[in-house]
Amino acid sequence: MSNLSKMLLNQELSTQSVCALAADLMLKKKWMLATAESCTGGLIAATCTDLAGSSAWFDRGFVTYSNAAKSELLGVSSLLIDQQGAVSEAVVRAMTAGALMHSHAQVALAVTGVAGPSGGSADKPVGTVWLGWALPHQVVAEKCHFEGDRACVRAATVRHALVQLLVLLDCL
């Protein structure tokens, strides 16, 4: 196991440090990032753009909180949303594809979930989040369940999204 993996598992790095490491890898590859966020409402984009010089690797962020925004801004099929639900693997994959299509980025990160305190169901309880990453020649989606109140779910989603982005970039 690499030192980076150990630090990530032990949460020795702050979310901002994780983002800075991912930014370094993006810069080395001369890639740009686009984000598509639902339940985090732009917190991932804000974390990225908190870094000085982020304009060299961060292209844009889409806040697609409503289903209509997912369709209008990212081209996610409303039929897909109706059939699968906004919080689903199919929708997060479509969000990553849409973020790439509607940007100048080579890498996209998308999240959709139920941050709470309401809105959950038996199938998708509060804390359920689908995350997706699209990199050249690779698309990854993951379902997570984060504990805690709304702020905790959103913060955990931001951290997990950036940690996994770093891991994926580090493996290329």
KAGIHU-V488242 format. One record per helix or strand of 2 or more residues. SS is the DSSP state (~ for helix, > for strand). FROM is the first residue (numbers start at 0). TO is the last residue. If there is no record, write none. Layout:
[[SS	FROM	TO] [SS	FROM	TO]]
This chain:
[[~	2	8] [~	14	28] [>	32	36] [~	42	48] [~	53	55] [>	57	62] [~	66	73] [~	77	83] [~	88	100] [>	106	112] [>	127	134] [>	137	144] [~	149	170]]
